[in-house]
Amino acid sequence: MPISSCKIALAVIVSLLFSWRAIGATAASITVTANSTTPTYGARIVFTAAVVPSAATGTVVFYDGARVLGSAVLANGSASLTTSDLASGTRQIVAAYLGDATFAAGRSPALGITVSTKPGGGFGGVPTGIPSLGFPLTNFAAADLNHDGYPDLVATPSMYAPTGLPATVFVFLNNGDGTFAQGSTYLSGMPAVQIAIADVNLDGNPDLVVADASGIFFLAGRGDGTFADEEVVLAASDVSHVLIADVNGDGVPDVVAARTAAEYISVQTGNGDGTFGAPIVSPAGVSISDIGAGDFDRDGKIDIAVGSRAGYSVAVLRGMGDGTFASAVYCMHREMRWRLRRRISTAMESSISSPPIATTTRSASSWETGMARSARHSAIR
């Protein structure tokens, strides 16, 4: 047998060995419910996943679209998660059951939640927020780190902060009245560039994934607002952005990083214990200024959107559902942006005496056709 064929056969065998949950396992039925489907922003919501048969054991991970809300362990076929960390608007909540030796992994149908905003009261008075550290902070991330029902903050020093700081990740715990107390600090050396928060080791506590100029680090949350010492996820000098999402569809959170030097993203699939696989590289084709995750084409697989200052372009890498992505499709480039601005300007000028321009009522299909035409035009150019 040729060497390449042997490698392929070996890869298949290894894949089968590590996906034992799905081989010969009994199918389980998963549903998710909530104590309210029309909560107000900031309200505590209880999501409950039910797995049938109730003899199923293991872990359930709750997702708000591509975003990890948290995890819970099954007991008598039920697992619950309480959170107040939902953005306003319509949310799609899914419970991913990871399976066990008897029952196969699976996902629930999406549960629609409509989170309404609170009446606006504006801002006033003297700002009281977080304690002053004597230097500017940036890259804020928020989550309830100590399970008290209030969102806490994690931040890093900005590029204008002095060099030689003893730490580059700062935790601020919410007092529940709009003020914060300074908590523990982590990492030293290179300044952190971005922070992602999610329960990646599936113990029920939010963890930190931090990117800085020397790589990506994992800090396991203890559930009290403190974290264990950092562990290296990826040693690399060109990481600029990081996010957490389930890009291979196994229910376990994965790490996606933007690698600016070579204009690509890398995916490290999670093992559910705070460790990750080797990087899987997908070219973006542009210098990366930001990344985001979501099921943009509604095929049930997580895609990655890549923003670039070069040409003011936005590219979407369609997810294949296995941690890899198709070639980037460019959604907006310099010329399209100029045309869009001109159309908006024309519409505003004529709105007083004329009906709205036709583009304001275009159907989704016609919009997609226009986007595809623009992408082809960009490729030709």
NUVEXZA-908072 format. One line per 4 residues: their letters; for each residue z, x negated, y of C-alpha. Coordinates in Angstrom, 1 decimal, decimal comma, m for minus. Layout:
A> Z:X:Y  ...
This chain:
MPIS> 0,0:0,0:0,0  m0,9:m1,4:3,5  2,1:m2,6:5,5  1,4:0,0:8,2
SCKI> 1,6:2,8:5,6  4,8:1,4:4,2  6,3:1,4:7,7  5,3:5,0:8,2
ALAV> 6,7:6,1:4,8  9,9:4,3:5,6  10,2:6,0:9,0  9,7:9,4:7,3
IVSL> 12,4:8,6:4,7  14,9:7,5:7,4  14,1:10,6:9,5  14,8:12,8:6,5
LFSW> 18,0:11,1:5,8  19,3:11,6:9,3  18,2:15,2:9,5  20,1:16,3:6,4
RAIG> 21,4:19,4:8,2  17,9:21,0:8,1  17,0:20,1:4,5  18,0:22,7:1,9
ATAA> 20,6:24,1:4,2  21,2:27,9:4,6  19,9:29,4:7,8  22,6:30,6:10,2
SITV> 22,3:33,3:12,9  23,5:32,3:16,4  24,2:34,5:19,4  25,9:33,9:22,7
TANS> 27,7:36,4:24,9  29,6:36,2:28,2  32,6:38,1:29,6  30,4:38,8:32,6
TTPT> 26,6:38,7:33,1  26,9:39,3:36,9  29,6:36,9:38,1  30,1:35,7:41,7
YGAR> 29,6:32,0:42,4  32,7:30,0:41,5  34,1:32,6:39,1  35,3:31,4:35,7
IVFT> 33,0:32,6:33,0  33,7:32,5:29,2  30,7:32,0:27,0  31,2:32,8:23,3
AAVV> 28,9:31,7:20,5  29,0:33,5:17,2  27,6:31,9:14,1  26,9:34,0:11,0
PSAA> 28,0:33,4:8,3  31,5:32,7:9,7  32,0:30,0:7,1  29,9:27,7:9,2
TGTV> 31,7:24,7:10,7  30,8:22,1:13,3  30,0:22,0:17,0  28,2:24,3:19,4
VFYD> 26,7:22,9:22,7  26,2:25,3:25,6  23,2:24,8:27,9  22,2:26,3:31,3
GARV> 18,5:25,7:30,9  18,2:21,9:30,5  21,7:21,3:31,8  24,6:20,6:29,5
LGSA> 27,5:22,9:30,2  29,8:21,6:27,5  30,7:21,9:23,8  33,2:23,6:21,6
VLAN> 34,2:23,4:17,9  33,6:26,4:15,7  36,6:28,3:14,3  36,0:31,3:12,0
GSAS> 32,4:31,4:13,1  33,2:31,5:16,9  33,2:28,9:19,7  34,0:29,5:23,3
LTTS> 33,5:27,6:26,6  35,0:28,4:29,9  33,3:27,2:33,1  32,9:27,9:36,8
DLAS> 30,1:25,4:37,2  27,1:27,7:37,4  24,7:27,6:40,4  23,8:30,9:42,1
GTRQ> 20,7:32,8:40,9  19,4:33,7:37,5  20,6:31,4:34,7  19,5:31,2:31,1
IVAA> 22,4:30,3:28,8  21,7:29,0:25,2  24,1:28,0:22,5  22,9:25,2:20,2
YLGD> 24,7:25,1:16,8  24,4:21,6:15,4  24,8:22,6:11,7  26,9:21,2:8,9
ATFA> 26,4:20,2:5,3  25,8:23,8:4,2  24,3:25,6:7,2  21,2:24,6:9,2
AGRS> 21,2:23,8:12,9  19,8:26,5:15,3  19,7:28,0:18,7  20,7:31,3:20,1
PALG> 18,3:33,5:22,1  18,8:32,9:25,8  21,4:35,0:27,6  20,4:36,0:31,2
ITVS> 23,2:35,5:33,8  22,8:36,5:37,4  25,3:34,6:39,6  25,6:36,1:43,1
TKPG> 26,6:34,1:46,2  29,7:34,7:48,2  29,4:36,0:51,8  28,7:33,1:54,1
GGFG> 31,5:32,1:56,5  29,9:29,1:58,1  31,7:25,8:58,7  34,4:25,2:61,3
GVPT> 37,5:23,2:62,1  38,1:19,6:61,3  36,6:18,3:58,0  39,3:17,5:55,5
GIPS> 37,4:16,7:52,3  38,0:13,4:50,4  40,2:10,5:51,5  38,5:7,9:53,6
LGFP> 37,9:4,6:51,8  36,7:2,8:54,8  33,1:2,7:53,7  30,3:5,3:53,1
LTNF> 29,8:7,0:49,7  26,7:8,4:48,1  25,3:9,7:44,8  27,9:12,5:44,4
AAAD> 28,3:14,4:41,2  30,6:17,3:40,6  32,3:18,8:37,4  35,7:20,0:36,3
LNHD> 37,0:16,7:34,9  40,5:17,7:34,1  40,1:21,4:33,0  42,0:22,9:35,9
GYPD> 39,2:25,2:36,9  38,2:23,3:40,1  35,2:21,0:40,4  36,0:17,4:41,0
LVAT> 33,8:14,7:42,5  32,5:11,3:41,4  30,8:9,1:43,9  29,5:5,5:44,4
PSMY> 29,5:3,3:47,5  26,3:3,5:49,6  24,0:0,5:50,2  25,8:0,1:53,6
APTG> 29,2:m0,5:51,9  30,6:m4,0:52,0  29,9:m6,3:49,0  32,6:m7,5:46,6
LPAT> 34,2:m4,1:46,1  36,6:m4,0:43,1  34,9:m0,9:41,7  31,6:1,0:42,1
VFVF> 32,6:4,5:40,6  35,2:6,5:42,4  36,8:9,7:41,1  38,3:12,4:43,4
LNNG> 40,3:15,2:41,9  40,2:18,7:43,5  43,5:19,9:44,9  42,2:23,5:44,8
DGTF> 42,3:24,0:48,5  39,1:22,1:49,6  40,8:18,7:49,7  40,6:15,9:47,1
AQGS> 43,0:13,2:45,9  41,7:9,8:45,0  41,7:9,2:41,3  40,8:6,3:39,2
TYLS> 38,0:3,8:39,8  35,6:2,2:37,4  32,9:m0,4:37,0  32,7:m3,6:39,0
GMPA> 29,9:m5,9:40,0  26,6:m4,3:40,7  26,7:m1,1:42,8  26,0:2,1:40,8
VQIA> 22,8:4,0:41,8  23,3:7,3:40,1  25,8:9,3:38,1  25,3:12,1:35,5
IADV> 28,2:14,1:34,1  28,1:15,9:30,7  30,0:16,1:27,4  27,7:13,7:25,6
NLDG> 30,2:12,8:22,8  30,9:16,5:22,1  34,7:16,3:22,2  35,0:19,0:24,8
NPDL> 35,6:16,7:27,8  33,0:15,8:30,5  31,8:12,2:30,3  30,1:9,9:32,8
VVAD> 26,7:8,2:32,3  26,2:5,7:35,1  23,1:3,8:36,1  23,3:0,6:38,1
ASGI> 21,1:m2,5:38,7  22,2:m4,0:35,3  21,6:m1,0:33,1  23,2:2,3:31,9
FFLA> 26,8:2,8:31,0  28,8:5,5:29,2  32,4:6,3:30,1  34,1:8,8:27,7
GRGD> 36,2:11,4:29,5  39,8:11,9:28,4  40,0:15,5:29,8  42,6:14,6:32,5
GTFA> 40,3:13,2:35,1  40,3:9,7:33,7  37,8:7,8:31,6  37,7:5,1:29,0
DEEV> 36,2:1,7:29,7  32,5:1,6:30,0  30,2:1,0:27,0  26,7:m0,3:27,4
VLAA> 23,9:2,2:26,7  21,0:0,2:27,9  20,8:m3,3:29,4  18,0:m3,3:31,9
SDVS> 17,5:m4,4:35,5  15,1:m1,7:36,6  17,0:1,6:36,1  16,9:3,7:39,3
HVLI> 17,8:7,3:38,1  19,4:8,8:35,1  19,9:12,4:33,8  21,2:14,1:30,7
ADVN> 19,2:16,7:28,7  18,4:17,7:25,1  14,8:16,4:25,0  14,3:16,3:21,2
GDGV> 15,6:19,8:20,5  18,5:18,9:18,2  21,1:20,3:20,4  22,7:16,9:21,2
PDVV> 22,5:15,6:24,8  20,1:12,7:25,4  19,8:10,2:28,2  16,7:10,0:30,3
AART> 16,2:7,1:32,7  13,7:6,2:35,3  12,5:2,7:35,1  10,9:1,8:38,4
AAEY> 9,5:m1,7:37,8  7,0:m0,6:35,1  6,6:3,0:36,3  7,8:4,8:33,2
ISVQ> 10,8:6,8:31,8  12,8:5,9:28,8  14,6:8,3:26,5  17,6:7,4:24,3
TGNG> 18,4:10,3:22,0  22,1:11,0:21,6  24,0:10,8:18,3  26,7:13,2:19,5
DGTF> 29,4:10,5:19,5  28,7:8,7:22,7  26,2:6,3:21,1  22,4:6,5:21,6
GAPI> 19,2:5,4:19,9  16,8:2,8:21,0  14,7:3,6:24,2  11,5:5,6:23,7
VSPA> 9,1:4,8:26,5  6,7:7,3:28,2  4,5:6,1:31,1  4,8:8,1:34,4
GVSI> 1,9:6,4:36,1  3,6:6,4:39,5  6,4:4,5:41,2  9,5:6,8:40,6
SDIG> 11,7:8,0:43,4  13,5:10,8:41,4  13,4:12,7:38,1  14,4:16,2:37,0
AGDF> 14,4:18,1:33,7  13,4:21,6:32,8  11,2:23,7:30,6  8,4:24,0:33,2
DRDG> 5,7:25,4:31,0  8,1:27,8:29,1  7,2:26,4:25,6  10,8:25,9:24,6
KIDI> 10,7:22,1:25,0  12,2:20,1:27,9  9,8:18,5:30,3  10,5:15,8:32,9
AVGS> 9,3:16,0:36,5  8,8:12,7:38,3  8,7:12,4:42,1  7,0:9,5:43,8
RAGY> 6,8:8,5:47,4  3,4:6,8:46,7  0,9:9,4:47,7  3,6:12,0:48,0
SVAV> 2,9:13,0:44,4  4,8:15,0:41,8  4,0:14,4:38,1  5,2:16,5:35,1
LRGM> 5,5:14,9:31,7  5,3:17,7:29,1  7,8:17,4:26,4  6,7:17,2:22,8
GDGT> 10,1:18,3:21,5  10,8:15,0:19,7  11,9:12,8:22,6  8,3:11,9:23,5
FASA> 6,1:13,2:26,3  2,4:13,8:26,9  0,5:12,0:29,7  1,6:12,9:33,2
VYCM> 0,0:15,8:34,9  m0,1:15,4:38,7  1,0:18,6:40,5  0,7:17,5:44,1
HREM> m0,9:14,6:45,9  m1,4:13,7:49,5  m4,6:15,8:50,0  m3,1:18,9:48,4
RWRL> 0,1:18,5:50,5  m2,1:18,3:53,7  m4,1:21,4:52,6  m0,9:23,3:51,9
RRRI> 0,6:22,5:55,3  m2,7:23,5:57,0  m2,7:26,9:55,1  0,9:27,5:56,1
STAM> 0,2:26,7:59,7  m2,9:28,9:59,7  m0,9:31,8:58,1  1,8:31,5:60,7
ESSI> m0,7:31,5:63,6  m2,5:34,6:62,3  0,5:36,5:61,0  1,1:38,5:64,2
SSPP> m2,4:40,1:64,3  m3,6:39,7:60,7  m2,3:40,6:57,2  m0,9:37,7:55,1
IATT> m3,4:35,3:53,7  m4,5:36,0:50,1  m2,7:32,9:48,8  0,7:34,5:49,4
TRSA> 0,0:37,1:46,7  m1,8:35,0:44,2  m0,9:35,6:40,6  0,7:33,0:38,4
SSWE> m2,5:32,4:36,5  m4,5:31,8:39,6  m1,9:29,4:41,0  m2,0:27,5:37,7
TGMA> m5,8:27,4:37,9  m5,6:26,0:41,4  m3,0:23,4:40,3  m5,2:22,4:37,4
RSAR> m8,2:22,1:39,6  m6,2:19,9:42,0  m5,1:17,7:39,1  m8,7:17,3:38,0
HSAI> m9,8:16,5:41,5  m7,0:13,9:41,8  m8,0:12,3:38,5  m11,6:12,1:39,7
R> m10,5:10,4:42,9
